[in-house]
Amino acid sequence: MTKKLMILLAMLACMSASAQVKFGAKVGLDLTNFWGKETGHQLVLNYQAGLLMEYKFHPHFGVSPEVVFAAQGGQEKADDGSEMGGFIRSDKHYHTNYINVPLMLKYYPTQDFSIDFGPQVGFNVYSKYTKGKHEAMEYKDMTKAVDFGLGLGCTYDLDKNVFMQVRYTLGLTKVFDDSGGCVIIPNYRKNANIQLAFGYRF
């Protein structure tokens, strides 16, 4: 019994010694839009900023939880009536900002490169609709408070502390509430984000 306990303690000590825990921060640019039934949104340039932790429990495997503020949403052009025999085109913008918490599982084929995949939960903090230069309305009450998605991407270490990330996150839940009853905000749209970020590990 004592021998087995000693072996177990030795294994735990080796695992603790080989594990690497690092903290960091990142900022980046996002191309965001919506996807879903009859969605014709254009990509919108947005931004993100947040904190992360990396726990490498094996030379080839690790996990990285993050807390990120992300400006999201989309835009579209829509016919808005007619004038002098032609259609008026208006830019419609949908701004949906979130505190996102992804939990990325990391596979390291090499020491400086990882393939990242995992779930994400987002908490809506701001929602606004604008059309043209004059019409605007907040619609946080018509936006679902929680958003779920899946992320797939990669991380490349530029040096010991600086890294670059590329990621695509696909939303799995509808952004807008079915009970909103607002025709300008269809309720079948889901988030989609292309992310390019740079970060620094402390």
LUMSEDREN-628588 format. One record per residue (C-alpha): residue in one letter; x negated, y negated, z negated; residue number from 0. Coordinates in nm, 3 decimals, decimal comma, m for minus. Layout:
+------+---------+---------+---------+-----+
: rest :      px :      py :      pz :  nr :
+------+---------+---------+---------+-----+
:    A :       X :       Y :       Z : NUM :
...
+------+---------+---------+---------+-----+
END
This chain:
+------+---------+---------+---------+-----+
: rest :      px :      py :      pz :  nr :
+------+---------+---------+---------+-----+
:    M :   0,000 :   0,000 :   0,000 :   0 :
:    T :  m0,280 :  m0,238 :  m0,092 :   1 :
:    K :  m0,463 :  m0,155 :   0,232 :   2 :
:    K :  m0,152 :  m0,228 :   0,441 :   3 :
:    L :  m0,102 :  m0,558 :   0,258 :   4 :
:    M :  m0,462 :  m0,656 :   0,325 :   5 :
:    I :  m0,424 :  m0,576 :   0,694 :   6 :
:    L :  m0,103 :  m0,782 :   0,711 :   7 :
:    L :  m0,269 :  m1,079 :   0,539 :   8 :
:    A :  m0,565 :  m1,055 :   0,776 :   9 :
:    M :  m0,330 :  m1,055 :   1,077 :  10 :
:    L :  m0,143 :  m1,360 :   0,946 :  11 :
:    A :  m0,473 :  m1,540 :   0,883 :  12 :
:    C :  m0,586 :  m1,470 :   1,240 :  13 :
:    M :  m0,256 :  m1,594 :   1,379 :  14 :
:    S :  m0,276 :  m1,913 :   1,171 :  15 :
:    A :  m0,633 :  m1,974 :   1,278 :  16 :
:    S :  m0,552 :  m1,927 :   1,646 :  17 :
:    A :  m0,234 :  m2,138 :   1,638 :  18 :
:    Q :  m0,265 :  m2,498 :   1,753 :  19 :
:    V :  m0,024 :  m2,771 :   1,648 :  20 :
:    K :  m0,046 :  m3,111 :   1,818 :  21 :
:    F :   0,170 :  m3,422 :   1,814 :  22 :
:    G :   0,205 :  m3,680 :   2,087 :  23 :
:    A :   0,405 :  m3,949 :   2,263 :  24 :
:    K :   0,507 :  m3,993 :   2,624 :  25 :
:    V :   0,662 :  m4,248 :   2,861 :  26 :
:    G :   0,774 :  m4,204 :   3,217 :  27 :
:    L :   0,999 :  m4,274 :   3,510 :  28 :
:    D :   1,312 :  m4,077 :   3,600 :  29 :
:    L :   1,515 :  m4,041 :   3,918 :  30 :
:    T :   1,867 :  m3,975 :   3,791 :  31 :
:    N :   2,207 :  m3,905 :   3,943 :  32 :
:    F :   2,512 :  m3,684 :   3,898 :  33 :
:    W :   2,599 :  m3,353 :   4,056 :  34 :
:    G :   2,929 :  m3,172 :   4,089 :  35 :
:    K :   3,243 :  m3,162 :   4,299 :  36 :
:    E :   3,261 :  m3,439 :   4,562 :  37 :
:    T :   2,970 :  m3,624 :   4,406 :  38 :
:    G :   2,789 :  m3,852 :   4,650 :  39 :
:    H :   2,570 :  m4,049 :   4,416 :  40 :
:    Q :   2,235 :  m4,195 :   4,513 :  41 :
:    L :   1,926 :  m4,151 :   4,299 :  42 :
:    V :   1,863 :  m4,429 :   4,047 :  43 :
:    L :   1,522 :  m4,525 :   3,906 :  44 :
:    N :   1,531 :  m4,508 :   3,526 :  45 :
:    Y :   1,288 :  m4,456 :   3,236 :  46 :
:    Q :   1,220 :  m4,244 :   2,929 :  47 :
:    A :   1,009 :  m4,265 :   2,613 :  48 :
:    G :   0,970 :  m4,030 :   2,320 :  49 :
:    L :   0,774 :  m3,813 :   2,080 :  50 :
:    L :   0,680 :  m3,446 :   2,097 :  51 :
:    M :   0,512 :  m3,161 :   1,914 :  52 :
:    E :   0,326 :  m2,869 :   2,071 :  53 :
:    Y :   0,282 :  m2,541 :   1,884 :  54 :
:    K :   0,057 :  m2,298 :   2,071 :  55 :
:    F :   0,093 :  m1,968 :   1,889 :  56 :
:    H :  m0,087 :  m1,761 :   2,155 :  57 :
:    P :  m0,350 :  m1,841 :   2,420 :  58 :
:    H :  m0,079 :  m1,807 :   2,686 :  59 :
:    F :   0,240 :  m1,906 :   2,500 :  60 :
:    G :   0,373 :  m2,200 :   2,303 :  61 :
:    V :   0,677 :  m2,411 :   2,224 :  62 :
:    S :   0,729 :  m2,786 :   2,239 :  63 :
:    P :   1,026 :  m2,969 :   2,082 :  64 :
:    E :   1,075 :  m3,332 :   2,189 :  65 :
:    V :   1,286 :  m3,634 :   2,094 :  66 :
:    V :   1,325 :  m3,867 :   2,393 :  67 :
:    F :   1,527 :  m4,177 :   2,471 :  68 :
:    A :   1,633 :  m4,156 :   2,836 :  69 :
:    A :   1,822 :  m4,405 :   3,053 :  70 :
:    Q :   2,037 :  m4,197 :   3,289 :  71 :
:    G :   2,327 :  m4,235 :   3,529 :  72 :
:    G :   2,388 :  m4,286 :   3,899 :  73 :
:    Q :   2,517 :  m4,523 :   4,163 :  74 :
:    E :   2,730 :  m4,504 :   4,474 :  75 :
:    K :   2,873 :  m4,721 :   4,748 :  76 :
:    A :   3,249 :  m4,715 :   4,791 :  77 :
:    D :   3,501 :  m4,881 :   5,020 :  78 :
:    D :   3,676 :  m5,159 :   4,831 :  79 :
:    G :   3,947 :  m5,275 :   5,069 :  80 :
:    S :   3,915 :  m5,458 :   5,398 :  81 :
:    E :   3,825 :  m5,806 :   5,509 :  82 :
:    M :   3,848 :  m5,944 :   5,867 :  83 :
:    G :   3,912 :  m5,592 :   5,998 :  84 :
:    G :   3,613 :  m5,435 :   5,819 :  85 :
:    F :   3,549 :  m5,258 :   5,492 :  86 :
:    I :   3,390 :  m5,423 :   5,190 :  87 :
:    R :   3,115 :  m5,209 :   5,039 :  88 :
:    S :   3,051 :  m5,236 :   4,665 :  89 :
:    D :   2,770 :  m5,091 :   4,458 :  90 :
:    K :   2,906 :  m4,893 :   4,164 :  91 :
:    H :   2,660 :  m4,821 :   3,884 :  92 :
:    Y :   2,707 :  m4,573 :   3,599 :  93 :
:    H :   2,471 :  m4,620 :   3,302 :  94 :
:    T :   2,463 :  m4,333 :   3,052 :  95 :
:    N :   2,181 :  m4,345 :   2,798 :  96 :
:    Y :   2,093 :  m4,053 :   2,571 :  97 :
:    I :   1,873 :  m3,937 :   2,288 :  98 :
:    N :   1,761 :  m3,606 :   2,438 :  99 :
:    V :   1,616 :  m3,318 :   2,237 : 100 :
:    P :   1,460 :  m3,057 :   2,468 : 101 :
:    L :   1,303 :  m2,740 :   2,333 : 102 :
:    M :   1,055 :  m2,624 :   2,595 : 103 :
:    L :   0,901 :  m2,279 :   2,600 : 104 :
:    K :   0,553 :  m2,301 :   2,749 : 105 :
:    Y :   0,352 :  m2,045 :   2,944 : 106 :
:    Y :  m0,016 :  m2,129 :   2,996 : 107 :
:    P :  m0,164 :  m1,951 :   3,301 : 108 :
:    T :  m0,475 :  m2,163 :   3,236 : 109 :
:    Q :  m0,594 :  m2,362 :   2,937 : 110 :
:    D :  m0,505 :  m2,700 :   3,094 : 111 :
:    F :  m0,178 :  m2,614 :   3,268 : 112 :
:    S :   0,159 :  m2,489 :   3,144 : 113 :
:    I :   0,492 :  m2,396 :   3,300 : 114 :
:    D :   0,774 :  m2,531 :   3,083 : 115 :
:    F :   1,132 :  m2,406 :   3,058 : 116 :
:    G :   1,404 :  m2,448 :   2,800 : 117 :
:    P :   1,736 :  m2,591 :   2,685 : 118 :
:    Q :   1,813 :  m2,954 :   2,612 : 119 :
:    V :   2,083 :  m3,122 :   2,406 : 120 :
:    G :   2,154 :  m3,492 :   2,455 : 121 :
:    F :   2,347 :  m3,739 :   2,240 : 122 :
:    N :   2,510 :  m4,027 :   2,425 : 123 :
:    V :   2,431 :  m4,368 :   2,275 : 124 :
:    Y :   2,549 :  m4,606 :   2,550 : 125 :
:    S :   2,775 :  m4,590 :   2,856 : 126 :
:    K :   2,863 :  m4,870 :   3,095 : 127 :
:    Y :   3,018 :  m4,904 :   3,441 : 128 :
:    T :   2,944 :  m5,198 :   3,671 : 129 :
:    K :   3,070 :  m5,283 :   4,020 : 130 :
:    G :   2,901 :  m5,554 :   4,222 : 131 :
:    K :   2,785 :  m5,854 :   4,021 : 132 :
:    H :   3,101 :  m5,942 :   3,835 : 133 :
:    E :   3,291 :  m5,636 :   3,715 : 134 :
:    A :   3,164 :  m5,443 :   3,412 : 135 :
:    M :   3,311 :  m5,231 :   3,137 : 136 :
:    E :   3,180 :  m5,013 :   2,855 : 137 :
:    Y :   3,314 :  m4,658 :   2,858 : 138 :
:    K :   3,139 :  m4,479 :   2,572 : 139 :
:    D :   3,480 :  m4,366 :   2,446 : 140 :
:    M :   3,532 :  m4,188 :   2,779 : 141 :
:    T :   3,185 :  m4,026 :   2,777 : 142 :
:    K :   3,129 :  m3,697 :   2,599 : 143 :
:    A :   2,912 :  m3,742 :   2,291 : 144 :
:    V :   2,699 :  m3,431 :   2,355 : 145 :
:    D :   2,539 :  m3,315 :   2,679 : 146 :
:    F :   2,375 :  m2,975 :   2,737 : 147 :
:    G :   2,123 :  m2,891 :   3,006 : 148 :
:    L :   1,828 :  m2,680 :   3,117 : 149 :
:    G :   1,482 :  m2,809 :   3,204 : 150 :
:    L :   1,212 :  m2,662 :   3,426 : 151 :
:    G :   0,875 :  m2,823 :   3,490 : 152 :
:    C :   0,504 :  m2,820 :   3,418 : 153 :
:    T :   0,242 :  m3,000 :   3,211 : 154 :
:    Y :  m0,114 :  m3,068 :   3,322 : 155 :
:    D :  m0,386 :  m3,189 :   3,086 : 156 :
:    L :  m0,585 :  m3,471 :   3,250 : 157 :
:    D :  m0,833 :  m3,455 :   2,962 : 158 :
:    K :  m0,837 :  m3,345 :   2,597 : 159 :
:    N :  m0,566 :  m3,593 :   2,493 : 160 :
:    V :  m0,395 :  m3,728 :   2,806 : 161 :
:    F :  m0,141 :  m3,521 :   2,997 : 162 :
:    M :   0,106 :  m3,549 :   3,284 : 163 :
:    Q :   0,449 :  m3,386 :   3,304 : 164 :
:    V :   0,688 :  m3,318 :   3,591 : 165 :
:    R :   1,033 :  m3,181 :   3,506 : 166 :
:    Y :   1,378 :  m3,132 :   3,652 : 167 :
:    T :   1,671 :  m3,120 :   3,410 : 168 :
:    L :   2,009 :  m2,992 :   3,524 : 169 :
:    G :   2,313 :  m3,085 :   3,316 : 170 :
:    L :   2,556 :  m2,803 :   3,238 : 171 :
:    T :   2,844 :  m2,999 :   3,083 : 172 :
:    K :   3,069 :  m3,270 :   3,224 : 173 :
:    V :   2,952 :  m3,622 :   3,140 : 174 :
:    F :   3,296 :  m3,780 :   3,113 : 175 :
:    D :   3,591 :  m3,681 :   2,899 : 176 :
:    D :   3,894 :  m3,526 :   3,069 : 177 :
:    S :   4,116 :  m3,742 :   2,850 : 178 :
:    G :   3,967 :  m4,066 :   2,984 : 179 :
:    G :   4,234 :  m4,105 :   3,251 : 180 :
:    C :   4,025 :  m4,356 :   3,445 : 181 :
:    V :   4,014 :  m4,309 :   3,823 : 182 :
:    I :   3,686 :  m4,498 :   3,863 : 183 :
:    I :   3,511 :  m4,245 :   3,640 : 184 :
:    P :   3,578 :  m3,894 :   3,774 : 185 :
:    N :   3,541 :  m3,634 :   3,501 : 186 :
:    Y :   3,371 :  m3,356 :   3,700 : 187 :
:    R :   3,023 :  m3,511 :   3,717 : 188 :
:    K :   2,716 :  m3,367 :   3,543 : 189 :
:    N :   2,372 :  m3,515 :   3,482 : 190 :
:    A :   2,066 :  m3,437 :   3,693 : 191 :
:    N :   1,720 :  m3,585 :   3,629 : 192 :
:    I :   1,381 :  m3,570 :   3,799 : 193 :
:    Q :   1,115 :  m3,678 :   3,549 : 194 :
:    L :   0,753 :  m3,789 :   3,580 : 195 :
:    A :   0,586 :  m3,871 :   3,249 : 196 :
:    F :   0,243 :  m3,943 :   3,105 : 197 :
:    G :   0,158 :  m3,879 :   2,744 : 198 :
:    Y :  m0,108 :  m3,884 :   2,477 : 199 :
:    R :  m0,171 :  m3,626 :   2,205 : 200 :
:    F :  m0,291 :  m3,755 :   1,870 : 201 :
+------+---------+---------+---------+-----+
END
